[in-house]
């Protein structure tokens, strides 16, 4: 029944013209057992924002439960200030420099055919599910050591592994994967709730039967170049590149990969014992997404 209610609440659409972009529900399971469900629209928040929201919720609960006033200080800026900064920074010359790189990098990028043995549905449904696996701390440390030897981060190493897996299943050696980047380059934005994240399109060529180390070197180069040109908003990039639109798949990329160094910490709230509840809202934003978290006990990987 709890799963049914969560699905019912999370699948209720938002009206962008009048709704608040945050919806809260408290589901009572017993005298001392509750589920707090927060549903937010992605247009006003990102993964970083959820961490800020949890931290502020914890501070406010502790203060109000003891009869104190809000301990939160006034924010020095608002999201609108960031939007103005972004417009001022992205002048015509800057945009053209970024656009020139991405046009060259993504020219003729082919869609990734994840299921070459069966056709795509004519219209993407976004129905989906999740599957999670844990990998040992020992394996995580071995991957880090391999990356350090090639001056590559754990993100780059895991991306190389993921692209090798995609190559195995698709037989394609031209593989494009999207990856989110926090895009909070100013200290003033660290405590803001809002949509800052940008999507980088990471295209790699696996032709020539490279060794894994050779592949890792290629992916490191691609990632570093993408970081240099991360200020180009993905939506603007799609608009400028004019890719062929097909309702059966997303433009430019069909697969996403995101790696985080730590899972969000859920702190105790006064006398309350708090723990996160994993939910599956039976949707998939892309044909395949891989999320990995570096944790004390090793690596967690979730396929969506």
C-alpha positions in Angstrom: 0.0 0.0 0.0 2.9 2.3 0.8 4.4 1.7 -2.7 1.0 2.3 -4.3 0.6 5.6 -2.5 4.1 6.8 -3.3 3.6 6.0 -7.0 0.2 7.8 -6.9 1.8 11.0 -5.4 5.0 11.1 -7.4 3.2 10.5 -10.7 0.8 13.4 -10.2 1.8 16.0 -12.8 2.8 19.6 -11.9 1.1 22.6 -13.5 4.0 24.9 -14.2 1.7 27.9 -14.5 0.4 27.8 -10.9 1.7 25.0 -8.7 4.5 25.3 -6.2 7.4 23.2 -7.5 7.7 21.3 -4.2 5.0 18.9 -2.9 5.2 17.4 0.6 3.2 14.5 2.0 3.4 12.8 5.4 2.3 9.2 5.3 1.5 7.7 8.7 2.4 4.0 9.1 1.9 3.8 12.8 2.1 5.7 16.1 5.9 6.4 15.7 6.5 5.4 12.1 6.1 7.9 9.2 7.3 8.5 5.7 7.9 12.1 4.6 7.7 12.2 0.8 9.0 15.3 -1.0 8.4 15.6 -4.7 10.1 18.4 -6.5 10.1 19.4 -10.2 13.5 19.2 -11.9 13.1 22.7 -13.4 13.8 24.2 -9.9 16.2 21.7 -8.3 19.1 19.3 -9.0 21.0 16.6 -7.1 23.1 19.2 -5.2 19.9 21.1 -4.3 18.4 18.0 -2.6 21.4 17.9 -0.3 20.8 21.6 0.6 17.1 20.9 1.2 17.8 18.0 3.6 20.4 20.0 5.5 18.0 23.0 5.9 15.1 20.7 6.8 17.2 19.2 9.6 18.2 22.6 11.0 14.7 23.9 10.9 13.1 20.9 12.5 15.7 21.0 15.4 15.0 24.7 16.0 11.2 24.6 15.8 11.0 21.4 17.9 12.8 23.3 20.7 10.7 26.4 20.2 13.6 28.4 18.7 13.5 30.7 15.7 14.8 29.7 12.3 18.6 29.4 12.4 19.0 29.9 8.6 20.6 33.1 7.5 19.4 35.2 4.6 20.7 34.1 1.3 23.1 36.6 -0.3 21.8 35.9 -3.8 18.8 34.3 -5.5 18.7 32.0 -8.5 17.7 35.0 -10.7 21.1 36.5 -9.9 22.8 33.4 -11.2 20.6 33.6 -14.4 21.8 37.2 -14.9 25.5 36.2 -14.4 25.1 33.3 -16.8 23.7 35.7 -19.5 26.5 38.2 -18.9 29.2 35.5 -19.1 27.9 33.8 -22.2 28.6 36.5 -24.6 28.4 35.9 -28.4 32.2 35.4 -28.6 32.2 32.9 -25.7 29.2 30.9 -27.0 30.8 30.8 -30.5 34.0 29.4 -29.1 32.2 26.7 -27.2 29.9 26.0 -30.1 32.7 25.6 -32.5 34.3 22.8 -30.3 31.0 21.0 -29.8 30.0 21.2 -33.5 33.3 19.6 -34.5 33.2 17.0 -31.7 29.6 15.9 -32.3 29.4 16.0 -36.1 27.5 13.0 -37.5 27.1 11.4 -34.0 25.1 8.2 -34.5 22.3 7.0 -32.1 23.4 4.2 -29.8 21.4 1.0 -30.7 21.2 -0.7 -27.3 19.0 -3.5 -28.6 20.2 -4.2 -32.2 18.1 -7.4 -32.2 14.8 -5.6 -31.9 13.4 -2.2 -33.1 12.8 0.8 -30.9 9.2 1.7 -30.1 8.0 4.4 -32.5 7.5 6.8 -29.5 9.7 6.6 -26.4 7.5 5.7 -23.4 9.8 6.6 -20.5 8.5 3.5 -18.6 11.4 1.9 -16.7 12.7 0.3 -13.5 15.9 0.2 -11.5 18.5 -2.5 -10.6 21.2 -1.9 -8.0 24.4 -3.8 -7.2 27.3 -3.3 -4.7 30.9 -3.8 -5.5 33.6 -4.3 -2.9 35.9 -1.6 -1.4 38.8 -3.7 -2.7 37.6 -3.4 -6.3 37.0 0.3 -5.9 40.5 0.9 -4.6 42.0 -1.2 -7.5 40.0 1.0 -10.0 41.4 4.1 -8.3 44.9 2.8 -8.5 44.5 2.0 -12.2 43.2 5.5 -12.8 46.0 7.2 -10.9 48.5 5.4 -13.0 47.0 7.0 -16.1 46.2 10.3 -14.4 42.5 9.6 -14.6 39.8 10.1 -12.0 37.6 7.3 -10.8 34.8 8.9 -12.8 36.9 8.5 -16.0 37.8 4.9 -15.1 34.2 3.9 -14.5 33.1 5.7 -17.7 35.7 3.7 -19.6 34.3 0.4 -18.1 30.8 1.5 -18.9 31.6 2.4 -22.5 33.4 -0.9 -22.9 30.2 -2.7 -21.7 28.1 -0.7 -24.2 30.5 -1.6 -27.0 30.1 -5.3 -26.1 26.3 -5.1 -26.3 25.9 -2.8 -29.3 29.0 -3.6 -31.5 29.3 0.1 -32.2 32.7 1.7 -31.7 31.4 5.3 -31.8 29.8 5.7 -28.4 28.2 8.8 -26.9 27.3 9.0 -23.2 25.8 12.0 -21.4 27.0 13.0 -18.0 25.8 15.7 -15.6 28.2 18.3 -14.2 27.3 20.4 -11.1 28.1 23.7 -12.8 28.3 25.6 -9.5 31.5 27.5 -10.3 30.9 30.4 -7.8 31.0 30.0 -4.0 27.8 32.1 -3.7 25.8 29.3 -5.4 26.7 26.5 -3.0 23.7 27.0 -0.7 21.2 27.8 -3.4 18.4 25.4 -4.4 17.9 25.6 -8.1 18.7 23.9 -11.4 22.4 24.5 -12.1 23.4 21.2 -13.5 24.5 20.9 -17.1 24.8 17.9 -19.3 28.1 17.1 -21.1 28.1 14.9 -24.2 31.1 12.6 -24.0 31.8 11.0 -27.4 34.5 8.3 -27.7 35.9 6.2 -30.5 36.7 2.6 -29.5 38.0 1.6 -33.0 41.4 -0.1 -33.5 40.9 -2.7 -30.7 42.6 -0.5 -28.0 43.8 -2.0 -24.7 41.8 -0.8 -21.7 44.6 1.6 -20.7 44.6 3.1 -24.2 40.8 3.5 -24.0 41.2 5.2 -20.6 43.7 7.7 -22.1 41.2 8.5 -24.9 38.3 9.0 -22.5 40.4 11.1 -20.1 41.3 13.4 -23.1 37.6 13.7 -24.1 36.5 14.4 -20.5 39.1 17.2 -20.0 38.1 18.8 -23.3 34.5 18.7 -22.3 35.2 20.3 -18.9 36.9 23.2 -20.8 33.7 23.8 -22.7 31.2 23.0 -20.0 29.6 26.4 -20.0 27.6 25.7 -23.2 24.1 24.8 -21.9 23.0 21.5 -23.3 19.6 22.9 -24.3 21.4 25.6 -26.3 23.7 23.0 -27.9 20.7 20.9 -29.1 19.1 24.1 -30.5 22.2 25.1 -32.4 23.1 21.6 -33.7 19.6 20.9 -35.1 19.9 17.1 -34.8 17.3 15.0 -36.6 14.3 14.8 -34.2 12.9 11.3 -33.7 10.2 10.6 -31.1 11.7 7.2 -30.6 14.8 8.5 -28.8 16.4 11.6 -27.2 18.5 13.9 -29.4 22.3 13.5 -29.2 22.4 10.9 -26.5 20.4 7.9 -25.3 22.6 6.8 -22.4 23.6 8.7 -19.2 26.3 8.1 -16.6 26.7 9.9 -13.3 29.2 9.3 -10.5 29.1 10.8 -7.0 31.8 10.6 -4.4 29.3 10.3 -1.5 25.6 9.6 -1.0 23.5 12.3 0.6 23.7 12.1 4.4 20.4 12.0 6.2 21.1 13.5 9.7 19.1 12.8 12.8 16.4 15.3 13.5 16.3 15.9 17.3 14.7 12.8 18.8 13.7 11.4 15.4 15.6 8.5 13.9 15.8 9.2 10.1 16.8 6.9 7.2 16.3 7.3 3.4 13.7 5.1 1.7 14.6 3.8 -1.8 11.7 4.1 -4.2 11.2 3.1 -7.8 8.8 5.4 -9.6 8.8 3.1 -12.6 10.2 5.7 -15.0 13.4 6.1 -17.0 14.6 9.5 -18.3 16.8 7.8 -20.9 17.1 4.4 -22.5 19.8 3.5 -20.0 21.3 5.4 -17.1 24.0 4.3 -14.7 24.5 6.0 -11.4 27.5 5.1 -9.2 28.3 6.2 -5.6 31.6 5.9 -3.8 30.7 4.7 -0.3 32.7 3.6 2.7 32.0 0.0 2.0 32.7 0.2 -1.7 30.8 1.2 -4.8 27.1 1.2 -5.4 25.8 1.0 -9.0 22.2 1.6 -10.0 21.0 0.9 -13.5 17.9 2.8 -14.6 
